Amino acid sequence: MQRFVRDLNRLYRGVPALHEVDFRPEGFEWIDFRDVDNSVVSFLRRGKDPDDAVVCVFNFTPTPREKYRVGVPWPGQYREALNSDAAAYGGSNAGNGGAIAAESVPWMGHPHSVSLTLPPLGALFLLPDR
């Protein structure tokens, strides 16, 4: 647990989108908060520069979700900056192998999307590689 909190704090300090505009509406954007059947929520955190963003996805069930599609704003690769289910934290290591490519499939109001493996009772923080 200590290692996870250390890595989460490091991510928070190192990624401006997670803290720069905490108290302004432009710092947060829902991707999807309506998936009550799967108990999954996803959102974007943005920095002062709107192109500085983190995709945050949370699975609140003990069931891993395979091929779970989430809308993203940009094409290209998205790197798993933090996966709460990583083996380093005592988890099952369910995830996306460290990175996932966005597809030109519009989803949830975004021009692109990623098909993710969501870890059980887990959180993923994805950073676009640009």
Secondary structure as the mmCIF struct_conf table of DSSP 4:
data_model
#
loop_
_struct_conf.conf_type_id
_struct_conf.id
_struct_conf.beg_label_comp_id
_struct_conf.beg_label_asym_id
_struct_conf.beg_label_seq_id
_struct_conf.end_label_comp_id
_struct_conf.end_label_asym_id
_struct_conf.end_label_seq_id
HELX_RH_AL_P HELX_RH_AL_P1 GLN A 2 GLY A 14
HELX_RH_3T_P HELX_RH_3T_P1 PRO A 16 LEU A 18
TURN_TY1_P TURN_TY1_P1 HIS A 19 PHE A 23
BEND BEND1 ARG A 24 ARG A 24
HELX_RH_3T_P HELX_RH_3T_P2 PRO A 25 GLY A 27
STRN STRN1 PHE A 28 ASP A 35
TURN_TY1_P TURN_TY1_P2 VAL A 36 SER A 39
STRN STRN2 VAL A 40 ARG A 46
BEND BEND2 LYS A 48 ASP A 49
TURN_TY1_P TURN_TY1_P3 PRO A 50 ASP A 51
STRN STRN3 ALA A 53 ASN A 59
BEND BEND3 THR A 61 THR A 63
STRN STRN4 ARG A 65 VAL A 72
BEND BEND4 PRO A 73 TRP A 74
BEND BEND5 GLY A 76 GLY A 76
STRN STRN5 GLN A 77 ASN A 83
TURN_TY1_P TURN_TY1_P4 SER A 84 ASP A 85
HELX_RH_3T_P HELX_RH_3T_P3 ALA A 87 TYR A 89
TURN_TY1_P TURN_TY1_P5 GLY A 90 GLY A 90
BEND BEND6 GLY A 91 GLY A 91
BEND BEND7 GLY A 95 GLY A 95
TURN_TY1_P TURN_TY1_P6 GLY A 97 GLY A 98
STRN STRN6 ALA A 99 ALA A 101
STRN STRN7 GLU A 103 GLU A 103
BEND BEND8 SER A 104 SER A 104
STRN STRN8 TRP A 107 TRP A 107
TURN_TY1_P TURN_TY1_P7 MET A 108 GLY A 109
STRN STRN9 HIS A 110 HIS A 110
BEND BEND9 PRO A 111 PRO A 111
STRN STRN10 HIS A 112 LEU A 118
HELX_LH_PP_P HELX_LH_PP_P1 PRO A 119 PRO A 119
TURN_TY1_P TURN_TY1_P8 PRO A 120 LEU A 121
STRN STRN11 GLY A 122 PRO A 128
#
